[in-house]
């Protein structure tokens, strides 16, 4: 990033920075699908606009940006291409997570590559992934799935299984691995979110120094507390790591509603030739979708502002509040899929041409809706136990 660009993202909201580039991102969406990864132009754009460095510490040239504006920027980008919002969001969320790791690995990544270094992640172990303790660290072999943005990444954060001394019981830890140590497997041949490039990758008997490993468990929290003064870095791992999924789904639902409205304005009934915008049923379908979308926008904006307020006022997070945030996200993802389904029912037979843009959002929303963070059965069980005064079930995430 040039000095001029860095100054621009320091002084302009990320949302305002994204807006002028939406048509360009839309124009590349087909190439993104065909290539099953983000184009180099879009990767460069998300760096140029400051999205990757949004939550990077200022010590390394980052922005330490406002959470609310950052999430709104991801939502807006996703109205052009959900997979672009997904890759940009994960890249910036992973940068936040990196701030909780040992400073030595931060130096290796940000100190060498700068604040726009992209870190991918993979939690889904496909095969093996057990780390064998050796002097100074671990040797690791295995295969991981769903590494979104891996083709554009510089490093990857992989969930490994570490045997406990004595018992050998396996516990999950995160390991940071340079891209040079892994092999990308071309597996992302899917119906939706093709542009996320979420391929498998493998590693074979690599050495991972102990300081590049964080855990145990899904959370990575420094033993001595945050390493930076900004209250942003007091937010728990599990607040920021999954927070980017709902804005992507929300942006996709908003785009689908607008596409349906535009198509309805020009479509005619196949047999009668009557303008469909004059159909009361079509009007009601559009209005219902718009109203349901407005409701989840309101819910999400409150949720994002709540997180931002916790940072602004350096407030501790009540576990009950964090639980509601988790359920809010799952509900929004589930509802976004239902909204696009409602629209597709009234979109006509032409929707089934692959080139139809509304169909792309339909496929992408279904793919996003399958993410574990949008598992409403699990989320509602978490909420139900809370409402009944029962202890949290640690197996529910």
GUZA-794657 format. One record per residue (C-alpha): x negated, y negated, z negated. Coordinates in Angstrom, 1 decimal. Each point is the difference from the previous one (the first is absolute). Layout:
# GUZA-794657
     c1     c2     c3
      X      Y      Z
...
***
This chain:
# GUZA-794657
     c1     c2     c3
    0.0    0.0    0.0
   -1.3   -3.4    0.9
   -0.5   -2.8   -2.6
    2.8   -1.9    1.6
    2.4    3.0   -0.2
   -0.9    0.6   -3.6
    0.8   -3.6   -0.9
    3.3    0.3    1.9
    1.2    3.0   -2.0
   -1.1   -1.6   -3.2
    2.3   -3.0    0.5
    3.0    1.5    1.9
    2.5    2.5   -1.2
   -0.5    3.5    1.5
    3.7    0.0    1.1
   -0.5   -3.2    2.0
   -3.2    1.4    1.5
    1.7    3.1    1.2
    3.0   -1.7    1.6
   -1.6   -1.4    3.2
   -1.4    3.5    0.9
    3.2    2.1   -0.2
    0.6    0.0    3.8
   -3.6    1.1    0.7
    0.4    2.9   -2.5
    3.4    1.0    1.5
   -1.6   -0.1    3.4
   -2.6    2.5   -1.1
    2.5    2.4   -1.7
    0.3    2.3    3.0
   -3.8    0.3    0.4
   -0.2    0.7   -3.7
    2.5    2.8    0.3
   -1.7    1.5    3.0
   -3.4   -0.2   -1.7
    1.3    1.3   -3.4
   -2.0   -2.7   -1.8
   -0.1   -3.7   -0.3
   -1.7   -1.8    2.9
   -3.3   -1.7   -0.6
    1.7   -3.3    0.6
    2.5    0.6   -2.8
   -2.7    1.2   -2.4
   -2.0   -3.1    0.7
    3.1   -2.2   -0.5
    0.8    1.4   -3.5
   -3.6   -0.7   -0.9
    0.0   -3.5    1.6
    3.3   -1.0   -1.8
   -1.4    1.0   -3.5
    2.3    3.0   -0.6
   -2.8    2.5   -0.7
   -1.9   -2.4   -2.3
    3.2   -1.2   -1.7
   -0.6    1.8   -3.4
   -3.8    0.2    0.2
   -1.8   -1.8   -2.8
   -1.4   -3.4    0.8
   -3.4    1.2   -1.1
   -0.1    2.0    3.3
    1.7   -2.7    2.2
    3.6    1.1   -0.7
    3.1   -2.1   -0.5
    1.4    1.3   -3.2
    3.3   -1.0    1.7
    3.5   -0.5   -1.4
    1.8    3.4   -0.1
    3.4   -1.4    1.1
   -1.4   -1.7    3.2
   -2.2    3.0    0.8
    3.1    2.4   -0.1
    2.1   -2.4    2.0
   -2.8   -0.1    2.7
    0.1    3.8    0.2
    3.8    0.0    0.3
   -0.2   -2.6    2.8
   -2.7    1.9    1.9
    2.1    3.2   -0.3
    2.8   -1.7    1.9
   -2.3    0.1    3.0
   -1.5    3.4   -0.5
    0.5    2.1   -3.2
   -3.2    1.9    0.5
   -2.0   -3.2    0.1
    1.6   -1.1   -3.3
   -0.7    3.5   -1.4
   -3.7   -0.1    0.9
   -0.5   -3.6   -1.1
    1.7    0.6   -3.2
   -1.9    3.1   -0.9
   -3.3   -1.6    0.9
    0.6   -2.9   -2.4
    1.5    2.2   -2.7
   -3.0    2.3    0.1
   -2.3   -3.1   -0.4
    1.9   -0.7   -3.2
   -0.6    3.6   -1.2
   -3.7   -0.4    0.9
   -0.3   -2.8   -2.5
    0.6    2.5   -2.7
   -2.9    2.3    1.0
   -3.7   -0.3   -1.1
   -1.7   -3.2    1.2
   -2.6    2.1    1.8
    2.5    1.3    2.5
    1.5   -3.4    0.4
   -3.5   -1.2    0.9
   -0.3    2.8    2.5
    3.2   -0.9    1.7
    0.7   -3.7   -0.4
   -3.6   -1.0   -0.6
   -1.1    1.7    3.3
    3.1   -0.3    2.2
    1.7   -3.1   -1.4
    3.5   -0.5   -1.3
    1.7    1.2    3.2
   -1.3    3.6   -0.4
    2.9    2.4    0.4
    0.5    2.9   -2.4
    2.4    2.7    0.9
    1.4    2.6   -2.4
    1.3    3.6   -0.2
    1.8    1.6   -2.9
    1.3    3.0    1.8
   -2.5    2.9   -0.2
    0.5    2.5    2.7
   -2.8    2.4   -0.8
   -2.5    0.3   -2.9
   -1.2   -3.5   -1.1
   -1.5    1.3   -3.2
   -3.1   -2.0   -1.1
   -2.8    2.0   -1.4
   -2.0   -1.9   -2.7
   -3.7   -0.3    0.8
   -2.8   -2.3   -1.4
    1.2   -3.6    0.4
    3.3    0.7    1.6
    2.0    2.6    1.9
   -0.1    2.0    3.2
    3.3    0.0    1.9
    1.5    1.9    2.8
    3.6    0.0    1.2
    2.7   -1.3    2.3
    2.4   -2.8   -0.6
    3.2   -1.1    1.7
    1.8   -3.4    0.7
   -3.1   -2.2    0.0
    1.7   -3.1    1.4
   -2.2   -2.4    1.9
   -2.9    2.4   -0.1
   -1.2   -0.8    3.5
   -0.6   -3.6   -1.0
   -1.3    0.7   -3.5
   -3.5   -0.4   -1.3
    0.5    2.1   -3.1
    2.7    2.4   -1.3
    1.4    0.6   -3.5
    0.8    3.7   -0.4
    1.7    1.8   -2.8
   -2.3    2.8   -1.1
    0.4    2.8   -2.6
   -2.7    0.0   -2.7
   -0.4    3.0   -2.4
   -0.2   -0.9   -3.6
   -3.1    1.1   -1.9
    0.5    3.2   -1.9
    3.6    0.8    1.1
   -0.4   -0.5    3.7
    3.5   -1.5    0.1
    0.4   -2.2    3.1
    0.9   -3.7   -0.4
    0.5   -2.6    2.7
   -2.6   -2.8    0.6
   -0.6   -2.5    2.7
   -3.1    0.1    2.1
   -1.3   -2.7    2.3
   -1.6    1.4    3.1
   -1.7   -1.9    2.9
    1.5    0.7    3.4
   -3.4    1.4    1.2
    0.4    2.9   -2.4
    3.4    1.2    1.4
    1.4    1.4    3.2
    3.4   -1.3    1.3
    2.3    2.7    1.3
    2.4   -1.1    2.8
    3.2    1.2   -1.7
    2.3   -3.0    0.0
    2.4    1.1    2.7
    3.3   -1.1   -1.4
    3.4   -1.5    0.8
   -0.3   -3.2   -2.1
   -2.6   -2.4   -1.4
   -2.4    1.2    2.7
   -2.0   -3.2   -0.3
   -0.9    0.7   -3.6
   -2.6    2.5    1.3
    0.4    2.2   -3.0
   -2.2    2.8    1.1
   -1.6    2.8   -2.1
   -3.6   -0.1   -0.9
   -2.5    2.5   -1.3
   -3.3   -0.1   -1.9
   -2.4    2.8   -0.3
   -2.3    0.4   -3.1
   -0.7   -3.8   -0.4
   -1.5   -1.6   -3.0
    2.1   -2.6   -1.8
   -1.8   -1.9   -2.8
    1.8   -0.2   -3.3
    0.4   -3.7    0.2
    2.1    0.3    3.1
    2.5    2.2   -1.9
    2.9   -1.5   -2.1
    2.6    1.6   -2.2
    1.2    2.4   -1.4
    3.5   -0.1    1.3
    1.5   -2.2    2.7
   -0.8   -3.1   -1.9
   -3.5   -1.7    0.2
   -0.4   -2.4   -2.9
   -3.5   -1.1   -1.2
   -0.7    1.2   -3.5
   -1.0   -3.5   -1.1
    2.9   -1.8    1.6
    0.2   -2.1    3.2
   -3.3   -1.0    1.6
    1.3   -3.4    1.2
    1.5   -3.0   -1.8
    3.1   -0.4    2.2
    3.1    1.5   -1.7
    0.7    1.6    3.4
   -2.5    2.7   -0.9
    1.8    0.9   -3.2
    2.8    1.5    2.1
    0.0    3.8   -0.2
   -1.1    2.1    2.9
    3.5    1.5    0.3
    1.6   -3.4    0.3
   -2.0   -1.2    3.1
   -1.0    3.3    1.7
    3.6    0.8    1.1
    1.4   -3.5    0.2
   -0.5   -0.5    3.7
    2.4    2.8    1.1
    3.3   -1.9   -0.6
   -0.9   -3.2    1.9
   -0.8    2.2    3.1
    3.4    1.7   -0.3
    1.7   -3.3   -0.6
   -1.6   -1.6    3.0
    1.0    2.9    2.1
    3.6   -0.2   -1.1
    0.1   -3.8    0.8
   -1.5    0.6    3.4
    2.6    2.7    0.7
    2.9   -2.3   -0.9
   -1.3   -2.7    2.2
   -0.6    2.4    3.0
    3.5    1.3   -0.4
    1.4   -3.5   -0.1
   -1.9   -1.0    3.2
    1.0    3.2    1.8
    3.6   -0.4   -1.0
    0.0   -3.6    1.4
   -0.6    1.3    3.5
    1.4    3.5    0.1
    3.3    1.0    1.7
    2.1    3.1   -0.5
   -1.0    2.7    2.5
    3.4    0.7    1.4
    2.0   -3.3   -0.4
   -2.8   -2.5    0.4
    1.3   -1.9   -3.0
   -2.6   -2.1   -1.9
   -0.7    2.0   -3.2
   -0.6   -3.2   -2.0
    3.7   -0.5    0.2
    0.7    3.4   -1.7
    1.2   -0.4   -3.6
   -1.5    3.3   -0.9
   -3.4   -1.0    1.4
    0.2   -3.3   -1.9
    0.8    1.8   -3.3
   -2.9    2.5    0.6
   -2.5   -2.9    0.5
    1.4   -2.0   -2.9
   -0.2    3.0   -2.4
   -3.6    0.8    1.0
   -1.0   -3.7   -0.4
    1.7   -0.1   -3.5
   -1.6    3.2   -1.2
   -3.4   -1.3    1.2
    0.5   -3.3   -1.7
    0.7    1.9   -3.3
   -3.3    1.9    0.1
   -1.9   -3.1    1.0
    1.4   -1.7   -3.1
   -0.9    3.0   -2.2
   -3.6    0.2    1.4
   -0.7   -3.8   -0.2
    1.0    0.1   -3.6
   -2.2    3.0   -0.6
   -3.0   -1.6    1.8
    0.4   -3.3   -1.9
    0.2    1.9   -3.3
   -3.4    1.6    0.7
   -1.5   -3.4    1.1
    1.4   -1.6   -3.2
   -1.8    2.6   -2.1
   -3.2   -1.0    1.7
    0.6   -3.8   -0.2
    0.7    0.2   -3.7
   -2.3    2.9   -0.8
    2.8    2.0   -1.6
   -0.3    3.7   -0.9
    2.4    2.3    1.9
    2.7    1.7   -2.0
    0.2    3.7    1.1
    3.8   -0.3    0.4
   -0.5   -2.9    2.4
   -2.6    2.0    2.1
    2.5    2.8    0.1
    2.7   -2.2    1.5
   -2.6   -1.3    2.6
   -0.6    3.7    1.0
    3.7    0.7    0.4
    0.6   -3.3    1.8
   -2.6    1.0    2.6
    1.5    3.5    0.5
    3.5   -1.5    0.4
   -1.1   -2.5    2.6
   -1.8    2.6    2.0
    3.1    2.3   -0.1
    2.4   -2.8    0.9
   -2.2   -1.3    2.9
    0.3    3.5    1.6
    3.8    0.0   -0.5
    0.3   -3.5    1.5
   -1.8    1.0    3.2
    2.1    3.2    0.2
    3.1   -2.1   -0.2
   -1.2   -2.2    2.9
   -1.0    3.0    2.2
    3.5    1.4   -0.2
    1.2   -3.0    1.8
   -2.9   -0.6    2.3
    1.1    2.1    3.0
   -1.7    2.7    2.0
   -2.8   -2.2    1.4
   -1.6    0.0   -3.5
   -1.3    3.5    0.8
   -2.5   -1.3    2.6
   -3.3    0.1   -1.7
   -0.9   -3.5    1.3
    2.9   -1.5   -2.0
   -1.5   -2.2   -2.8
    2.9    0.6   -2.4
   -0.6    3.8    0.3
   -3.7   -0.6   -1.0
    1.2   -1.7   -3.2
    2.5    2.8   -0.6
   -2.8    2.6    0.3
   -2.4   -2.1   -2.1
    2.5   -0.5   -2.8
    0.7    3.7   -0.2
   -3.7    0.7   -0.2
   -0.6   -2.6   -2.6
    3.1    1.2   -1.9
   -1.7    3.4   -0.4
   -2.8   -1.4   -2.1
    0.0    1.3   -3.5
    0.4   -3.6   -1.4
    3.4   -0.1    1.6
    1.1    3.3   -1.6
    3.3   -1.2   -1.5
    0.7    3.3   -1.7
   -3.1   -0.4   -2.1
    0.5   -3.7   -0.5
    3.6    0.4   -1.1
   -1.0    2.8   -2.4
   -2.5   -2.4   -1.5
    2.6   -2.6   -0.4
    2.7    2.4   -1.3
   -2.3    1.3   -2.7
   -0.8   -3.6   -1.0
    3.7   -1.0   -0.2
    0.8    3.0   -2.1
   -2.9   -0.8   -2.5
   -2.0    3.1    1.0
   -3.8    0.2    0.0
   -1.6   -0.6    3.4
   -0.7    3.2    1.9
   -3.8   -0.1    0.9
    0.6    2.2    3.1
    2.1   -2.7    1.6
   -2.0   -2.7    1.8
***
